[in-house]
Amino acid sequence: MVATALLGTGVVLTAPPAAAAPAVEAPVEAAAGASIVGEKWLDARTVDLTVASPAVGASLPVRVILPTGYAAQPSRTWPVLYLLQGAHDDYTSWTRETDVVDFLAGQDVLTVIPSSGPTGIPTDWWNFGSAGAPDYETFQVGELMSLLQQKFRAGTKRAVAGVSTGGYGALAFAARHPGTFGAAASYSGILDTTAFGMTTVLSAIVAREQLLPLTLWGSSLLNRDNWTRHNPSAQALGLKGTGLYISQGSGLPSGDYSNLEGAALEGALWSQAHRFTERLDALGIPAQVHFYSGGAHAWPYWRQEFKASWPTLAKGLGLS
């Protein structure tokens, strides 16, 4: 099984602030057997959950940010915004690197930031065909959605956005599960996984976590069908009807001399992003696209792009 960052599986509950929802009295069971086994309130609107996921075979952290009107409207359901982490990061990245908590304070949306494992690639791993391979896609799109509906009054309007490998996840989820998300946004994501150089990029991400690259989707040649099933570009027809925002910098040459490595990585993703949007054009699928000169594979650029994409996400959430 692919290694994951494990948390303790014992139930760890902390009482929420008075203005927040009550703590779970017992593990909340999802239809697929997932359960909330830990809950820690950071403030009146922010709670960290520990979710025991049969799909992944581990207990995983999830950060949930409540809308400001949540406690005052106990019978209301809420649209859900998923924010996905990048590679070699974790579920705290969005609240650590952005002002998303304050930015969304006035929006009627439930925000969820789930763990995608150490590589940040939210997918069902192949792991040489093992039946016990971790499946982050089922965890996030299936198990977690069910738990949010049961515990946090999550509604059926959803949007998903992500940085880097999270950008891959956002578009892959939307394409592989048509109609599940009203909008999807990618900031410097890997959107054409079989484009020139992208198998090497993905292999390097997996190998950096001391995992075998083949455990992801197998060989890009011998297991080409599996790679195709997980390629947002190849599955782009499933994006019809989804509001889309795609942004990508050109990287080098860049004015950001403090992060030349990040600029080089951003540049490596430039052509595949264009190839993906060309695929959308060929299919007649509209998207708001922002290709910009320079930049780096880093949060200062993604913070700007998230706010630029908010109108698209808000529309998909039914907020505008």
Backbone hydrogen bonds in HBPLUS format (Angstrom, degrees):
<---DONOR---> <-ACCEPTOR-->    atom                        ^
c    i                          cat <-CA-CA->   ^        H-A-AA   ^      H-
h    n   atom  resd res      DA  || num        DHA   H-A  angle D-A-AA Bond
n    s   type  num  typ     dist DA aas  dist angle  dist       angle   num
A0012-VAL N   A0037-VAL O   2.93 MM  25  6.58 132.1  2.16 131.0 145.0     1
A0039-GLU N   A0012-VAL O   2.61 MM  27  6.09 154.9  1.67 152.6 157.9     2
A0014-THR N   A0039-GLU O   2.75 MM  25  6.07 133.0  1.97 152.6 167.7     3
A0020-ALA N   A0017-PRO O   2.98 MM   3  5.51 160.4  2.01 119.9 126.3     4
A0036-ILE N   A0028-VAL O   3.23 MM   8  5.28 138.6  2.41 125.6 136.7     5
A0030-ALA N   A0034-ALA O   2.69 MM   4  5.05 152.5  1.77 158.8 160.0     6
A0033-GLY N   A0030-ALA O   2.90 MM   3  5.20 162.4  1.94 114.7 119.2     7
A0035-SER N   A0052-ALA O   3.17 MM  17  5.31 150.9  2.26 136.2 144.9     8
A0052-ALA N   A0035-SER O   2.79 MM  17  5.31 154.3  1.86 166.2 167.3     9
A0037-VAL N   A0050-THR O   2.83 MM  13  5.62 153.5  1.90 158.5 166.9    10
A0050-THR N   A0038-GLY O   2.85 MM  12  4.54 149.9  1.94 128.4 125.5    11
A0040-LYS N   A0048-ASP O   2.85 MM   8  5.13 155.3  1.91 146.9 155.0    12
A0048-ASP N   A0040-LYS O   2.79 MM   8  5.13 170.0  1.79 152.1 151.4    13
A0042-LEU N   A0046-THR O   2.81 MM   4  5.42 157.9  1.86 146.3 153.6    14
A0043-ASP N   A0046-THR O   3.41 MM   3  5.30 157.2  2.46 139.4 138.8    15
A0066-LEU N   A0045-ARG O   2.69 MM  21  4.84 167.4  1.70 148.9 152.5    16
A0047-VAL N   A0064-VAL O   2.96 MM  17  5.36 163.3  1.99 155.1 160.7    17
A0064-VAL N   A0047-VAL O   2.87 MM  17  5.36 167.9  1.88 161.3 165.5    18
A0049-LEU N   A0062-VAL O   2.72 MM  13  5.07 171.2  1.72 162.9 162.2    19
A0062-VAL N   A0049-LEU O   2.94 MM  13  5.07 148.0  2.05 141.8 144.7    20
A0051-VAL N   A0060-LEU O   2.81 MM   9  5.23 171.7  1.82 155.2 155.5    21
A0060-LEU N   A0051-VAL O   2.82 MM   9  5.23 159.7  1.86 143.8 142.9    22
A0053-SER N   A0058-ALA O   2.92 MM   5  5.66 169.6  1.93 154.2 155.2    23
A0057-GLY N   A0053-SER O   2.78 MM   4  5.75 148.3  1.88 147.9 158.7    24
A0135-ASP N   A0055-ALA O   3.01 MM  80  5.19 145.1  2.14 111.4 120.9    25
A0115-SER N   A0061-PRO O   3.12 MM  54  5.81 132.7  2.35 165.0 167.3    26
A0063-ARG N   A0113-ILE O   2.95 MM  50  5.00 172.7  1.95 137.6 136.9    27
A0113-ILE N   A0063-ARG O   2.74 MM  50  5.00 162.6  1.77 157.1 160.9    28
A0065-ILE N   A0111-THR O   2.77 MM  46  4.97 166.1  1.79 149.4 153.5    29
A0111-THR N   A0065-ILE O   2.98 MM  46  4.97 170.7  1.99 154.8 153.6    30
A0070-TYR N   A0067-PRO O   3.11 MM   3  5.37 164.3  2.14 119.2 119.9    31
A0073-GLN N   A0070-TYR O   3.25 MM   3  5.50 156.3  2.31 105.9 112.9    32
A0076-ARG N   A0073-GLN O   3.17 MM   3  5.62 168.3  2.18 119.8 123.5    33
A0078-TRP N   A0153-ARG O   2.95 MM  75  6.37 149.3  2.04 154.0 163.5    34
A0155-GLY N   A0078-TRP O   2.64 MM  77  4.97 161.4  1.67 147.8 141.2    35
A0110-LEU N   A0079-PRO O   2.84 MM  31  6.04 175.4  1.84 169.4 167.9    36
A0080-VAL N   A0157-LYS O   2.89 MM  77  6.38 160.1  1.93 155.8 159.0    37
A0159-ALA N   A0080-VAL O   2.98 MM  79  6.49 146.9  2.09 157.9 163.8    38
A0081-LEU N   A0110-LEU O   2.81 MM  29  6.14 160.6  1.84 155.5 161.5    39
A0112-VAL N   A0081-LEU O   2.84 MM  31  6.12 164.0  1.87 163.0 164.4    40
A0082-TYR N   A0159-ALA O   2.86 MM  77  6.22 169.1  1.87 153.9 155.9    41
A0161-ALA N   A0082-TYR O   2.90 MM  79  6.26 151.5  1.99 153.3 161.8    42
A0083-LEU N   A0112-VAL O   2.95 MM  29  6.25 160.6  1.99 161.5 164.5    43
A0084-LEU N   A0161-ALA O   2.82 MM  77  6.20 160.4  1.86 151.0 157.9    44
A0088-HIS N   A0118-PRO O   3.25 MM  30  5.45 133.0  2.48 139.4 150.3    45
A0093-SER N   A0090-ASP O   3.16 MM   3  5.77 169.9  2.17 121.8 124.6    46
A0096-ARG N   A0092-THR O   2.87 MM   4  5.89 141.2  2.02 153.9 166.5    47
A0097-GLU N   A0093-SER O   2.83 MM   4  5.77 156.3  1.88 153.9 158.1    48
A0098-THR N   A0094-TRP O   3.14 MM   4  5.62 134.6  2.36 129.8 137.7    49
A0103-PHE N   A0099-ASP O   2.82 MM   4  5.95 167.4  1.83 160.4 164.4    50
A0104-LEU N   A0100-VAL O   2.98 MM   4  5.87 155.3  2.04 143.3 147.5    51
A0105-ALA N   A0102-ASP O   3.14 MM   3  5.02 157.5  2.19 101.1 108.0    52
A0107-GLN N   A0104-LEU O   2.99 MM   3  5.05 161.9  2.03 109.1 114.7    53
A0109-VAL N   A0107-GLN O   2.93 MM   2  5.58 134.4  2.14 103.9  90.7    54
A0120-GLY N   A0117-GLY O   3.10 MM   3  5.35 136.7  2.30 105.3 117.4    55
A0123-THR N   A0121-ILE O   3.01 MM   2  5.84 121.5  2.36 113.5  97.3    56
A0136-TYR N   A0123-THR O   2.98 MM  13  5.03 144.4  2.11 137.8 126.6    57
A0125-TRP N   A0134-PRO O   2.98 MM   9  5.78 161.0  2.01 167.9 165.3    58
A0126-TRP N   A0215-THR O   3.08 MM  89  5.46 121.8  2.43 137.1 149.7    59
A0126-TRP N   A0216-LEU O   2.68 MM  90  5.41 151.0  1.76 133.6 143.0    60
A0129-GLY N   A0126-TRP O   2.93 MM   3  5.35 131.8  2.17 109.9 123.1    61
A0127-ASN N   A0215-THR O   2.85 MM  88  3.96 163.8  1.87 118.8 123.2    62
A0130-SER N   A0127-ASN O   3.17 MM   3  5.61 157.4  2.22 110.8 117.5    63
A0133-ALA N   A0130-SER O   3.30 MM   3  5.42 160.7  2.34 111.7 110.8    64
A0139-PHE N   A0135-ASP O   3.24 MM   4  6.46 154.8  2.30 138.9 146.4    65
A0140-GLN N   A0136-TYR O   2.97 MM   4  6.09 163.3  1.99 145.3 148.3    66
A0141-VAL N   A0137-GLU O   2.81 MM   4  5.80 169.1  1.82 158.1 161.7    67
A0142-GLY N   A0138-THR O   2.82 MM   4  4.86 141.3  1.97 122.5 133.3    68
A0143-GLU N   A0138-THR O   2.90 MM   5  6.32 150.5  1.98 153.0 161.7    69
A0144-LEU N   A0139-PHE O   2.77 MM   5  5.83 160.5  1.81 158.9 164.8    70
A0146-SER N   A0142-GLY O   3.17 MM   4  6.36 160.9  2.21 153.1 157.9    71
A0147-LEU N   A0143-GLU O   3.09 MM   4  6.41 157.6  2.14 150.4 156.6    72
A0148-LEU N   A0144-LEU O   2.90 MM   4  6.11 159.7  1.94 156.1 161.5    73
A0149-GLN N   A0145-MET O   3.08 MM   4  6.30 150.5  2.17 145.4 152.8    74
A0150-GLN N   A0146-SER O   3.13 MM   4  6.38 154.1  2.20 145.1 151.8    75
A0151-LYS N   A0147-LEU O   2.84 MM   4  5.91 165.8  1.86 157.5 161.1    76
A0152-PHE N   A0148-LEU O   2.89 MM   4  5.01 143.7  2.02 123.2 135.0    77
A0154-ALA N   A0148-LEU O   3.16 MM   6  5.37 161.3  2.20 119.9 121.1    78
A0182-GLY N   A0158-ARG O   2.64 MM  24  5.73 153.3  1.71 157.6 160.4    79
A0160-VAL N   A0183-ALA O   3.07 MM  23  6.48 152.4  2.15 140.3 147.6    80
A0185-ALA N   A0160-VAL O   2.90 MM  25  6.44 146.4  2.02 144.6 154.5    81
A0162-GLY N   A0185-ALA O   3.13 MM  23  6.56 143.5  2.27 145.6 155.0    82
A0187-TYR N   A0162-GLY O   3.06 MM  25  6.29 159.3  2.10 164.0 166.2    83
A0166-GLY N   A0163-VAL O   2.67 MM   3  4.71 140.8  1.82 144.6 134.0    84
A0164-SER N   A0187-TYR O   3.01 MM  23  6.32 156.2  2.07 160.0 158.6    85
A0167-GLY N   A0164-SER O   2.89 MM   3  5.02 129.2  2.15  99.1 113.4    86
A0168-TYR N   A0164-SER O   3.14 MM   4  6.65 146.9  2.25 144.9 154.0    87
A0169-GLY N   A0165-THR O   2.97 MM   4  6.31 158.9  2.02 140.4 145.5    88
A0170-ALA N   A0166-GLY O   2.85 MM   4  6.10 155.3  1.91 146.1 152.0    89
A0171-LEU N   A0167-GLY O   3.27 MM   4  6.48 168.4  2.28 150.4 151.5    90
A0172-ALA N   A0168-TYR O   2.81 MM   4  5.92 158.6  1.85 158.7 166.2    91
A0173-PHE N   A0169-GLY O   2.80 MM   4  5.77 166.8  1.81 150.8 154.5    92
A0174-ALA N   A0170-ALA O   3.19 MM   4  6.29 165.2  2.21 139.8 144.2    93
A0175-ALA N   A0171-LEU O   2.95 MM   4  6.00 152.7  2.02 140.9 148.3    94
A0176-ARG N   A0172-ALA O   2.82 MM   4  5.83 159.7  1.86 152.3 158.0    95
A0177-HIS N   A0173-PHE O   2.89 MM   4  5.78 129.8  2.15 144.9 155.5    96
A0180-THR N   A0177-HIS O   3.08 MM   3  5.77 161.7  2.12 144.5 146.7    97
A0243-GLY N   A0182-GLY O   2.95 MM  61  6.15 170.4  1.96 140.5 137.8    98
A0184-ALA N   A0243-GLY O   2.80 MM  59  6.25 150.8  1.88 167.2 177.1    99
A0245-TYR N   A0184-ALA O   3.08 MM  61  6.52 144.1  2.21 150.8 156.0   100
A0186-SER N   A0245-TYR O   2.93 MM  59  6.38 156.1  1.99 159.1 165.8   101
A0247-SER N   A0186-SER O   3.02 MM  61  6.36 158.0  2.07 161.6 168.7   102
A0188-SER N   A0247-SER O   3.00 MM  59  6.08 174.2  2.01 149.4 150.0   103
A0233-SER N   A0191-LEU O   3.07 MM  42  6.10 124.0  2.40 155.8 171.2   104
A0195-ALA N   A0192-ASP O   3.09 MM   3  5.50 167.5  2.10 117.4 120.6   105
A0198-MET N   A0195-ALA O   3.01 MM   3  5.60 162.3  2.05 135.2 140.8   106
A0201-VAL N   A0197-GLY O   3.10 MM   4  6.41 152.7  2.18 144.1 151.7   107
A0202-LEU N   A0198-MET O   2.94 MM   4  6.14 169.5  1.95 152.8 154.6   108
A0203-SER N   A0199-THR O   2.93 MM   4  6.01 155.6  1.99 140.9 148.3   109
A0204-ALA N   A0200-THR O   2.95 MM   4  6.11 151.5  2.03 145.6 152.9   110
A0205-ILE N   A0201-VAL O   3.08 MM   4  6.38 150.0  2.17 146.8 154.8   111
A0206-VAL N   A0202-LEU O   3.08 MM   4  6.37 162.5  2.11 152.4 156.0   112
A0207-ALA N   A0203-SER O   2.86 MM   4  6.00 164.7  1.88 150.0 155.0   113
A0208-ARG N   A0204-ALA O   2.97 MM   4  5.99 146.4  2.08 141.6 149.3   114
A0209-GLU N   A0206-VAL O   3.12 MM   3  5.60 146.0  2.24 109.1 118.1   115
A0211-LEU N   A0206-VAL O   3.38 MM   5  5.64 151.3  2.47 135.4 138.4   116
A0210-GLN N   A0207-ALA O   2.81 MM   3  4.94 149.1  1.91 117.6 118.0   117
A0215-THR N   A0212-LEU O   2.91 MM   3  5.62 159.2  1.95 123.3 129.8   118
A0216-LEU N   A0213-PRO O   3.19 MM   3  5.93 167.7  2.20 120.8 124.3   119
A0218-GLY N   A0214-LEU O   2.96 MM   4  4.37 129.3  2.23 126.2 136.5   120
A0223-ASN N   A0219-SER O   2.79 MM   4  5.04 146.1  1.90 130.3 140.1   121
A0226-ASN N   A0223-ASN O   3.01 MM   3  5.52 124.0  2.34 109.9 123.0   122
A0227-TRP N   A0223-ASN O   3.18 MM   4  6.61 157.3  2.24 152.1 158.9   123
A0228-THR N   A0224-ARG O   2.84 MM   4  6.08 157.4  1.89 153.1 159.8   124
A0229-ARG N   A0225-ASP O   2.95 MM   4  6.21 152.9  2.03 145.4 152.1   125
A0230-HIS N   A0227-TRP O   3.12 MM   3  5.22 135.6  2.32  97.8 110.1   126
A0231-ASN N   A0228-THR O   3.17 MM   3  5.03 166.3  2.19 104.4 108.3   127
A0235-GLN N   A0231-ASN O   2.99 MM   4  6.19 144.0  2.13 153.8 165.1   128
A0236-ALA N   A0233-SER O   3.32 MM   3  5.01 162.8  2.35 104.4 104.8   129
A0238-GLY N   A0235-GLN O   2.99 MM   3  5.94 157.3  2.04 130.1 134.7   130
A0239-LEU N   A0236-ALA O   2.82 MM   3  5.36 165.6  1.84 121.6 125.8   131
A0240-LYS N   A0237-LEU O   3.32 MM   3  5.93 170.6  2.33 117.6 118.9   132
A0242-THR N   A0239-LEU O   2.97 MM   3  5.41 160.6  2.01 140.7 139.9   133
A0288-GLN N   A0244-LEU O   2.93 MM  44  6.09 174.9  1.93 146.8 145.1   134
A0246-ILE N   A0288-GLN O   2.91 MM  42  6.37 157.9  1.96 158.8 165.6   135
A0290-HIS N   A0246-ILE O   2.84 MM  44  6.28 159.7  1.88 156.5 161.6   136
A0248-GLN N   A0290-HIS O   3.05 MM  42  6.53 151.7  2.13 152.6 153.8   137
A0292-TYR N   A0248-GLN O   3.05 MM  44  6.44 156.8  2.10 144.8 152.1   138
A0250-SER N   A0292-TYR O   2.95 MM  42  6.35 130.1  2.20 154.6 168.3   139
A0251-GLY N   A0294-GLY O   2.85 MM  43  4.35 153.9  1.92 122.0 113.4   140
A0259-ASN N   A0256-ASP O   3.22 MM   3  5.87 168.3  2.23 116.7 120.4   141
A0263-ALA N   A0259-ASN O   2.98 MM   4  6.27 147.8  2.09 144.4 154.1   142
A0264-ALA N   A0260-LEU O   2.89 MM   4  6.08 151.8  1.97 145.2 152.3   143
A0265-LEU N   A0261-GLU O   3.01 MM   4  6.30 157.8  2.06 148.9 154.3   144
A0266-GLU N   A0262-GLY O   2.98 MM   4  6.12 157.3  2.03 141.9 148.5   145
A0297-HIS N   A0262-GLY O   2.89 MM  35  4.58 152.0  1.97  99.5 108.0   146
A0267-GLY N   A0263-ALA O   2.98 MM   4  6.16 156.7  2.03 143.6 149.9   147
A0268-ALA N   A0264-ALA O   3.02 MM   4  6.29 140.6  2.18 140.0 150.7   148
A0268-ALA N   A0265-LEU O   3.09 MM   3  5.01 121.8  2.44  91.9 106.8   149
A0269-LEU N   A0266-GLU O   3.12 MM   3  5.41 143.8  2.26 103.7 113.8   150
A0270-TRP N   A0267-GLY O   3.19 MM   3  5.12 156.0  2.25 101.4 108.7   151
A0273-ALA N   A0269-LEU O   3.17 MM   4  6.29 148.8  2.27 149.8 158.1   152
A0274-HIS N   A0270-TRP O   3.22 MM   4  6.57 153.6  2.29 148.0 154.9   153
A0275-ARG N   A0271-SER O   2.93 MM   4  6.21 153.8  2.00 146.7 154.6   154
A0276-PHE N   A0272-GLN O   2.95 MM   4  6.15 149.5  2.04 140.9 148.5   155
A0277-THR N   A0273-ALA O   3.07 MM   4  6.38 162.7  2.10 149.3 152.9   156
A0278-GLU N   A0274-HIS O   2.91 MM   4  6.09 150.3  1.99 148.1 156.8   157
A0279-ARG N   A0275-ARG O   3.05 MM   4  6.27 144.2  2.18 139.3 148.5   158
A0279-ARG N   A0276-PHE O   3.08 MM   3  5.06 120.7  2.45  93.5 108.4   159
A0280-LEU N   A0276-PHE O   3.04 MM   4  6.47 150.1  2.14 146.1 154.2   160
A0281-ASP N   A0277-THR O   2.96 MM   4  6.25 158.3  2.01 146.2 151.6   161
A0282-ALA N   A0278-GLU O   2.97 MM   4  6.21 155.1  2.03 144.7 151.1   162
A0283-LEU N   A0279-ARG O   3.13 MM   4  6.37 138.7  2.31 141.2 151.6   163
A0283-LEU N   A0280-LEU O   3.09 MM   3  5.14 128.3  2.37  96.7 110.3   164
A0285-ILE N   A0280-LEU O   2.93 MM   5  5.06 171.1  1.94 148.5 146.4   165
A0284-GLY N   A0281-ASP O   3.03 MM   3  5.00 154.4  2.10 100.6 108.7   166
A0298-ALA N   A0296-ALA O   2.86 MM   2  5.41 127.6  2.13 108.7  92.6   167
A0301-TYR N   A0298-ALA O   3.31 MM   3  6.06 139.5  2.49 118.2 125.6   168
A0302-TRP N   A0298-ALA O   3.37 MM   4  6.61 158.3  2.42 140.5 146.7   169
A0303-ARG N   A0299-TRP O   2.80 MM   4  5.82 159.3  1.84 164.7 164.5   170
A0305-GLU N   A0301-TYR O   3.06 MM   4  6.34 157.0  2.11 146.6 153.6   171
A0306-PHE N   A0302-TRP O   2.87 MM   4  6.01 154.8  1.94 150.1 155.3   172
A0307-LYS N   A0303-ARG O   3.39 MM   4  6.64 165.4  2.41 146.0 148.4   173
A0308-ALA N   A0304-GLN O   2.99 MM   4  6.25 151.4  2.08 145.2 154.2   174
A0309-SER N   A0305-GLU O   2.89 MM   4  6.02 139.6  2.05 143.3 153.6   175
A0309-SER N   A0306-PHE O   3.14 MM   3  5.10 125.6  2.45  92.4 106.5   176
A0310-TRP N   A0307-LYS O   3.28 MM   3  5.10 150.6  2.37  94.8 103.3   177
A0312-THR N   A0309-SER O   2.95 MM   3  5.46 122.8  2.28 115.3 129.2   178
A0313-LEU N   A0309-SER O   3.07 MM   4  6.37 161.5  2.10 154.5 160.4   179
A0314-ALA N   A0310-TRP O   2.69 MM   4  5.79 171.0  1.70 166.8 169.2   180
A0315-LYS N   A0311-PRO O   3.06 MM   4  6.13 155.8  2.12 139.4 145.3   181
A0316-GLY N   A0312-THR O   3.15 MM   4  6.42 156.8  2.21 144.2 150.3   182
A0317-LEU N   A0313-LEU O   2.95 MM   4  6.22 134.4  2.16 144.6 157.9   183
A0317-LEU N   A0314-ALA O   3.14 MM   3  4.98 128.8  2.41  91.7 105.5   184
A0319-LEU N   A0314-ALA O   2.86 MM   5  5.08 163.1  1.89 157.8 152.4   185
A0318-GLY N   A0315-LYS O   3.07 MM   3  5.10 156.2  2.13 101.9 109.2   186
